[in-house]
């Protein structure tokens, strides 16, 4: 990439970033995210080579397992499906079935893909439910489909052979199992739109890669509880070192999670 094209791209990227920050800053005030966590699961937002869409068109099928545990204590009241919960403790086991279509492109600088993910989740939740001035412990379990994830278009820009940027808007559809008053739900019962940018840097000689993923989630109002979750800003980084036939090393950092 010559200096002129790189400077043009850098100005475009900086301008787009400032616009996104202004939109976030000017968004209307809202409450914290319902169920406390929102959509992001620590470590699953970032993937190795997340900024790269391969140049060869075709279909990609994947099955990915994940286990997520979370505890929110300190007598913090958390809105969950129309209830207020204290000391919320959640464990979820997921199996995510994904299909990706990589599209053919006439240029070597850009590649595009689309995808859909259908998760199946087994969720166990325990909390002290607040009813007026009284709190009592409840436990719930649920095995069912979770909300579906769509990526209508993922655009990958190849700065060079070792540096890549990708842009997309991830859409979560309320296709999972949800019921008001239930502690364990495999849906947030809202649409979520997550503009996302990812960066990948590769050092081929040392088998090292660095991936950065940043997104801001915007939630619609839950029609069953009239609750409007706040925007959720999420930054994940991953550094991976691969040593052939011996060991792999992978590091995760969750740098920021910000509610508005």
Beta strands, then each sheet from edge to edge (+ up, - down):
strand 1: 58-72
strand 2: 78-80
strand 3: 83-103
strand 4: 110-131
strand 5: 134-145
strand 6: 148-158
strand 7: 163-173
strand 8: 192-203
strand 9: 208-219
strand 10: 221-222
strand 11: 227-228
strand 12: 232-243
strand 13: 247-259
sheet 1: 1+ 3- 2+
sheet 2: 1+ 3- 4+ 5-
sheet 3: 1+ 3- 4+ 6- 7+ 8- 9+ 12- 13+
sheet 4: 10+ 11-
end
